[in-house]
Amino acid sequence: MNAITRSKVFLPDRGMALHLPDSLGISEGAEYELIDHGVEIVLMPVRPPESPTEREAQWTKMIDAMRALGPVGEIEVREPIEFPDRPGL
């Protein structure tokens, strides 16, 4: 998954294009966001927006999982951290 592959930019009818190898598993027509970090460009797939129903279902599932953990037990008190005296640092 972390293989390094080289590719060249080419000029189709309009704009520029970059050939992406089939091994990346990107299907034709897939939509991606390009994030420019200066020396590198990151491609991130555009995810369809979640419906309010899906979002609510995710929150409900998470809250149910947290409730299943039960109440918090006794809270432990940490021992104090002793920092050594290190002159010059």
C-alpha positions as a Python dict, from the first residue, in 0.01 Angstrom:
ca = {
    (1, 'M'): (0, 0, 0),
    (2, 'N'): (293, 234, 59),
    (3, 'A'): (462, 159, -271),
    (4, 'I'): (625, 451, -448),
    (5, 'T'): (522, 490, -810),
    (6, 'R'): (639, 752, -1058),
    (7, 'S'): (409, 912, -1308),
    (8, 'K'): (427, 1201, -1551),
    (9, 'V'): (191, 1488, -1611),
    (10, 'F'): (53, 1508, -1962),
    (11, 'L'): (-161, 1758, -2150),
    (12, 'P'): (-492, 1624, -2283),
    (13, 'D'): (-735, 1853, -2473),
    (14, 'R'): (-775, 2092, -2177),
    (15, 'G'): (-581, 2133, -1855),
    (16, 'M'): (-329, 1881, -1724),
    (17, 'A'): (-362, 1519, -1619),
    (18, 'L'): (-162, 1273, -1415),
    (19, 'H'): (-167, 905, -1498),
    (20, 'L'): (-263, 701, -1191),
    (21, 'P'): (-176, 330, -1197),
    (22, 'D'): (-458, 75, -1179),
    (23, 'S'): (-299, -69, -864),
    (24, 'L'): (-433, 232, -670),
    (25, 'G'): (-786, 103, -726),
    (26, 'I'): (-927, 439, -830),
    (27, 'S'): (-1224, 400, -1061),
    (28, 'E'): (-1287, 624, -1360),
    (29, 'G'): (-1504, 922, -1272),
    (30, 'A'): (-1416, 906, -900),
    (31, 'E'): (-1408, 1253, -745),
    (32, 'Y'): (-1111, 1362, -535),
    (33, 'E'): (-1010, 1673, -344),
    (34, 'L'): (-656, 1799, -406),
    (35, 'I'): (-485, 1945, -100),
    (36, 'D'): (-169, 2145, -173),
    (37, 'H'): (88, 2120, 107),
    (38, 'G'): (361, 2306, -80),
    (39, 'V'): (605, 2026, -164),
    (40, 'E'): (338, 1757, -176),
    (41, 'I'): (-17, 1725, -303),
    (42, 'V'): (-259, 1497, -121),
    (43, 'L'): (-552, 1329, -298),
    (44, 'M'): (-855, 1264, -76),
    (45, 'P'): (-1171, 1093, -200),
    (46, 'V'): (-1484, 1305, -185),
    (47, 'R'): (-1737, 1128, 32),
    (48, 'P'): (-2106, 1177, -27),
    (49, 'P'): (-2270, 1384, 246),
    (50, 'E'): (-2434, 1184, 522),
    (51, 'S'): (-2805, 1214, 568),
    (52, 'P'): (-2927, 1337, 907),
    (53, 'T'): (-3074, 989, 966),
    (54, 'E'): (-2735, 818, 913),
    (55, 'R'): (-2561, 1070, 1137),
    (56, 'E'): (-2822, 1023, 1411),
    (57, 'A'): (-2785, 644, 1386),
    (58, 'Q'): (-2407, 675, 1430),
    (59, 'W'): (-2447, 896, 1738),
    (60, 'T'): (-2707, 662, 1886),
    (61, 'K'): (-2480, 361, 1832),
    (62, 'M'): (-2187, 541, 1997),
    (63, 'I'): (-2397, 655, 2296),
    (64, 'D'): (-2534, 303, 2344),
    (65, 'A'): (-2178, 163, 2341),
    (66, 'M'): (-2071, 420, 2603),
    (67, 'R'): (-2371, 338, 2824),
    (68, 'A'): (-2284, -33, 2797),
    (69, 'L'): (-1948, 45, 2961),
    (70, 'G'): (-2132, 120, 3285),
    (71, 'P'): (-2066, 388, 3543),
    (72, 'V'): (-1720, 516, 3621),
    (73, 'G'): (-1563, 340, 3916),
    (74, 'E'): (-1336, 494, 4174),
    (75, 'I'): (-1111, 760, 4031),
    (76, 'E'): (-749, 691, 4112),
    (77, 'V'): (-526, 969, 4239),
    (78, 'R'): (-189, 991, 4067),
    (79, 'E'): (130, 1003, 4260),
    (80, 'P'): (307, 1336, 4214),
    (81, 'I'): (573, 1344, 3945),
    (82, 'E'): (915, 1440, 4068),
    (83, 'F'): (1115, 1639, 3816),
    (84, 'P'): (1491, 1609, 3862),
    (85, 'D'): (1693, 1927, 3895),
    (86, 'R'): (1884, 1953, 3565),
    (87, 'P'): (2076, 2278, 3554),
    (88, 'G'): (2151, 2411, 3207),
    (89, 'L'): (1845, 2260, 3039),
}
